[in-house]
Amino acid sequence: MTSAAATYQSLYGEIASRWQIEDGQFSLTIIVPTNTTATVAIPATMGRQVTEQGQALEVTEGVIEVRREQETTYIEVGSGTYTFTAVPVAVFS
């Protein structure tokens, strides 16, 4: 599978998520309703170098916290629309 999308109508508004892998690059677009927060989890196999619209996560408006663990990058965000891009981890044999 190289892409998927879903929406959900919550009490606070529409929640949407769409991801795709194209040319070896992982891209995830999310919509977080007004007055809510979300935690995005990007698997480490999808990338260690994660940006939002080409900017470092730490300087992106709306990003509350970034936590990188061995298996996953967790990004807590406020309401809005975000597009995260991850460069895959190079695997050497």
C-alpha angles and dihedrals in degrees: 000000000000102000145017139174137192140171133196128192104222129181087262097048139278120337113198136180131180127172136176141174113218128165089353094303124118117218126184125184119189136179117208117193123240117282094016138098132213137198114222118202119201114186114236090235087065092055150307094213102069123173136175113225088338095306128115110261093236092063098039116115110242096026106120102178139357121203121182117197130174095266103025146025110223118201121187112202139178126229118309143071120298135180114200122192125195129194110217120250110255113242117205123195 
